[in-house]
Amino acid sequence: MTAAGPGAPNLIPAREPFAASTPMASEATLAILPVIDKVNDDRDDDWANELNDDLRTILVRSSLFEVRFLNDAVPLDTLRSQGMKYALEIRTRPRGADIRITAELTDLRTGGQFWSAYYSRQLGESVGESDFLALQIASQLVPPIIGAEVRHALNLGTDNLSASALTRLAYHAFLFSGHDGDTFREARKLAEIAVARGPGDARALATRAVTVATAVAFGFSEQRRDDKAQAIRDAEAAVRLDPMDGLVLHARGWVSAFFDSYEQGLPYLAKSVDADATNAHVQADYGYMLLKCGKIDEAEKQIDLAFTLSPRDPRQYIWNFFRGALASARGDPERALIFFEQSIALVGYTPAYVGKILACLELGRLDAAKDTMLQLAHTFQPYITPGRFLAYVVHNRVRPEIYAQAEQLTAFWPDDGES
């Protein structure tokens, strides 16, 4: 499972698809404006065009929302009048010996910029290097867009959204939450509304079940006993309502994994994977549960299959974390570090930070472990506290001496990270 939530399989072709790779229920529309290149250097002529092409390939294939690529610059007011909801603008300019790249995301409904990121590269860098930057940008803009869709739904009302639309939006919020408490609560609110709006809707119940179960497992539940009982009831009821639905089976598997054992959850994920062999994220997610059950070789095949099915995907930060976990399970923390760092480079992903810390501890690099822990604390405060950090460590099933070292590290946790 992704620590931010499991993937959602598309199981029954006759139904509305519910894969994590299907468009948002709210039909979020993103306009990608052409890169504004102010470098003006012959060595750099093709770079901006290549970045545009790479972004197009990644975002169109992921289909998490509708994307329109523009050949010419268009005023944001014009895009708003055309019904677009979001606009991505990318600019490049010289900065000393390097090139500064700025990416900015605007919510056209409010006119406010709500996400930006900065990147650097060297002048004359090979065109192929734009591929990783495009993957970084695509990976990092997905969570804020989904978050904006959730906030608009909750603030402006959900009367125009069906139970299935609310369920899909809740599941996407859950999947890309990054493990912060606010997004968990927002995803749960949407799932609650979906359940109320669609009595007997198996997918709505399954979404609420897995959202609540993950909140309990990672310390974001204020009523652990009641929430655990509700998650189990919802998961069991969903299976009774629709025992052949992939999302329902997937959610049931993770509720079992959290509250019983990975071994009990595994058969449910196996059934969901059998039903949707082309869904890359489902394959990777199943691989991670195989790994948790000690089936390392089978797990590696499943996770590799995800990269084969979708070689450039905004969810690769999750899959790189899985590869790091595989390397750790094989007793190769040096190789694990590579994958954890790749995951962090794409998206600051909580489990990848924890994986890197544990790999550093295995290698005896205490200063690097401490620095990474401080980076984690500052990046995710107030959601990640010492207690929640140690909950992640326990989830990794580390040796007692590594857990003891991780516990000792929390003595250096910054005061403003406590809650």
C-alpha positions, 0 to 999 in steps of 0.5 A: 500500500502507499502510505498515503493510501492504496491504489484504486483498481478499475475492475468491472468494464461495464461500470464507471471506471474507478482506477486511480488513473481515471479523470477526477469526478469533478472534471478538474481542467488544467491548462499548460501554457507554453514555457516562457524561455528567457535564456536566449542561448543557442545551446538551449533552443530545444530544451523548453520544447522538450520540457513541454513535450515531456509534460504532455506525455506524462500528464495525458497518460496519467489522466488524473484530470483533463489537460489542455496544452496551449501553443500560444500564451493566453491571458488567464482571464480568457482561460477562466472564461473558457471553463478552465479551472487551473493554469500551469506557467513555467518560466526559465531565466539565467541565474549566474552559471545556471538556469532557474526554472519556476513553475506556478499553479493558479486556481482560475476560479479564485485568481490565486496562485496556490503552488510554486516550485523552483528548479535549477539546471546547467546551461547546455544540459542534455535535452534528455534531462528535461524528462526527470524535471517534467516528472518532478513537476507533474508529480508535485502539482497533482496533490495541490490540484486534488486538494483544491478540488476537495476544498472547493467541494467542501466550501461551496457545497457538494449538492451537484456531486453524485455519490460516485463522484464524491467517492472518487474525489475522496479516494484521490484525496486519500491516495495523494494526501502525503499523510497530513492530518488535514487531508485525511480529515477532508477525505473522510468528510467526503466519504461520509457525505458519499455514504449518506448520499448513496446508501448501500454504495459499496465503493463509498463504504470501502473508501470510508473504511480504508481512509479511517483505517489508515488514519488509525494506523498512522496516528491521525485518529482521535477515537481509535477504538471507535474508528477501528470498529467502524472501518471493519464494519464498513469494509465487511459491509462493502464486500457483502454488497459487492464481493467482485468489485476491485476497489472494495476488495482492495480496501478490504485487504488493507483494513485486514492488513492494518488490523489483522495481518498482511497475510490476511489482507493479501488474498483480497489484493490478489483478487483485485489485481487479477481483475485489472492487469493493466493498472500500474498502481494496483500492481505496485501496491500488490507488490508492496503487500507481497513484500510485507508478507516476505515474498520478496521475489514475487514483490519485485516482479509486481513492482517492476511491472508497474514501471513497465506498464507506466514508465513515466507516471506521477505516482513513481515517487510511491513506486521508488519508495517500494523499490527502496523497501525491497532493497532494504528487505534484501539487506542492501541499505546502500541501494535502498538509499538511492531509491528513497532519495529518488522518491524524495526528489520527486515528491517529499514523501513521508515514508521515503524520508523514514526509509532513508533514515532507517537505511542511514542507521543501518549503514551507521551514518548517524549524522545523515539520519539525524539531518534527514529526520530534522528535514522530515520534521520541518517539512511536515510539521505539525502532522509528523510528531515524534510519536508518529515518526516512530509509528512509521518505524514500527510499520517498517518492522525494523530490528530492535536495535535500529528502533532504539536508535530511531527512538534516540534520534527523536531527542533532537526533534525540533520543539516546534515540531511537537504536538 
